[in-house]
Amino acid sequence: ASEGILGWPGPKSHSTEQLKNGALSSLSSASANITWAIVPSAAQDGQALQPNTEHSASELILVEDEVTDTEDNEEEDLGVMDDQRSVILHLISQLKLGMDLTRVVLPTFILEKRSLLEMYANFMAHPDLFLSIAAGATPEERIICFVEYYLTAFHEGRKGAVAKKPYNPIIGETFHCSWDVPKDKVKAFRTNGASTVSKDPTKEFGQDRSTCYKLRFVAEQVSHHPPVSCFYCECKEKKMCVNTHVWTKSKFMGMSIGVSMVGEGVLHLMEHEEEYVFTLPSAYARSILTIPWVELGGKVNINCARTGYSATVTFHTKPFYGGKVHRVTAEVKHNPTNTIVCKAQGEWNGTLEFTYSNGETKVIDTSKLPVIRKKIRPIAKQGPLESRRLWQHVTNSLKEGNIDAATEHKHRLEERQRAEERQRVALTTLWKPKYFAKEGDGWLYLNPLWKT
């Protein structure tokens, strides 16, 4: 494929006409009996249940088709309504402390209008900070830049004060997007002060391609039980990419729901031959009967074996009495000499203060950081298993406040997934993802930058 066409490569296999564009655009009652993973003839032939691995024309992700995303993810409602509270109370009455919620169907009104795969894409809302990591002149500068990016990544992924739950992605679901990052915003360390960033939106959108770096993102739900999501992001010009696999485990904790993110990501900086291995914090939905809110908790690690630098980031949960919410602290260490080269403290969705070993300090206010909007293809140009197209009827019903219709559409998607799961078990066929392959305990993107 030419440079202009982003053909995320995938293995060839038998596809079916039913899965070409348009087959699943409408979830009418007629479509409830279409299974999207198999056609009757395929079952008799004993073929693999692999509808979605052919590189059909509709699967080429054309960068030219991507437009700046106008979707506003703010969640405006003010907590739980009385009739909803009774539903939650009924649900809670059937749960036990510490119970795994992975297979529990939660009420639709607590859903946020986007898929978990898209939430991971929103972790890249400051792609200029991400690309700046490779601009660091020394290993010390690069890991500090990574920590700065990491600490600012979560506030945009968690929109709105009210805790809502993104859609559980369906197996085979994918999400594609990209960012055009103005080259003049990608700066080496220390010069990259938050105050120097221009907030002129006209400059941001009328970008000439040659003045921008292109950052591309693909996510896929590779497993249903356990629910594993993978995402891969690359910038060819900066010779950097990140590959992450996350398994979400949720459990009931009385008035809270805890979600741990099991798995890890690896950032590859090819120019420096460095790999940074990192983990993700747990999330908690608190006060689930009144006005639910989200906090992050737990200790995460960032390690670069080659340079001997590591970082520990601690997300502090609010103590029962007093104390601040959303607090985070971090320190970056050079292990061979046991020296701390940078400390950070503040709130992950507020102000963060960094102190370096030479006495310099820097403040980043996440609420004032300009967000570079992702670019995404319109729903009409998306494949049937892409998040926004797949969930469009649920999303539209939620926007209209029609919870019953949203529940009905969501139920059909889940039923279809269960039917396919049963079919695969009956035919003893394993699901084969399109963009990722299992390696050891993790999952790797099939055609990562370091292989090309």
FENNORDA-V423060 format. One record per run of one state. SS is the DSSP state (hx for helix, st for strand, lp for the rest). FROM is the first residue (numbers start at 1). TO is the last residue. If there is no record, write none. Layout:
SS|FROM|TO ; SS|FROM|TO
//
This chain:
lp|1|4 ; st|5|6 ; lp|7|16 ; hx|17|19 ; lp|20|28 ; hx|29|33 ; lp|34|39 ; hx|40|45 ; lp|46|50 ; hx|51|53 ; lp|54|56 ; hx|57|59 ; lp|60|60 ; st|61|62 ; hx|63|65 ; st|66|68 ; lp|69|81 ; hx|82|93 ; lp|94|99 ; st|100|100 ; lp|101|107 ; hx|108|110 ; st|111|115 ; hx|116|122 ; lp|123|126 ; hx|127|135 ; lp|136|138 ; hx|139|152 ; lp|153|153 ; hx|154|157 ; lp|158|164 ; st|165|167 ; lp|168|173 ; st|174|182 ; hx|183|185 ; lp|186|193 ; hx|194|196 ; lp|197|200 ; hx|201|205 ; lp|206|208 ; hx|209|211 ; st|212|223 ; lp|224|227 ; st|228|235 ; lp|236|239 ; st|240|252 ; lp|253|256 ; st|257|269 ; hx|270|272 ; lp|273|273 ; st|274|278 ; lp|279|281 ; st|282|286 ; lp|287|292 ; st|293|304 ; lp|305|308 ; st|309|316 ; lp|317|326 ; st|327|334 ; lp|335|338 ; st|339|347 ; lp|348|350 ; st|351|356 ; lp|357|360 ; st|361|365 ; hx|366|368 ; lp|369|374 ; st|375|377 ; lp|378|378 ; hx|379|381 ; lp|382|385 ; st|386|386 ; hx|387|390 ; lp|391|391 ; hx|392|399 ; lp|400|402 ; hx|403|426 ; lp|427|435 ; st|436|439 ; lp|440|441 ; st|442|445 ; lp|446|448 ; hx|449|451 ; lp|452|452
//
